[in-house]
Amino acid sequence: MTKRNSTQKVVVTFFTQLIIGLILVFVIHTYVLKYKSLPIYNDKIILAYFINGLLAIVIFLVLFFLRKKQRDQLGFLFMFSSFLKFAFFFIFFYPSYNADGNTSRLEFMAFFIPYIFSLLIETMSLISLLNLPEKAE
């Protein structure tokens, strides 16, 4: 496989899995909420899925472009990206989730289901990218 095809495959796979996966997880998540007669679009659920997807894309692209120059530092950069996602949570979601002095299970799940899914896809894609032979990059 050529250099370009290998890296393109990883990138295309990442975007496909992330976007289709987040849509499917969102549909299942909202279906479960509806089935249990819980509020479906409360707790900034749409914003949580959007922000987590957007952050995953930005982080993956940054790490993708740094993969050659900062290869030895990618693990640390990836860990920093998790810190960045938590910062987004505490800045944009936590104040409204904790406005009543309590973060409910539904509020927690609204953010962390897409967070965990995005993190899994990011991790698998970055492992695939790093496992490419250096000549294939």
Summary of the structure (lengths in Angstrom):
residues: 137
radius of gyration: 17.0
end to end distance: 10.5
largest distance: 55.7
contacts: 381
relative contact order: 0.18
helix: 81%
strand: 0%
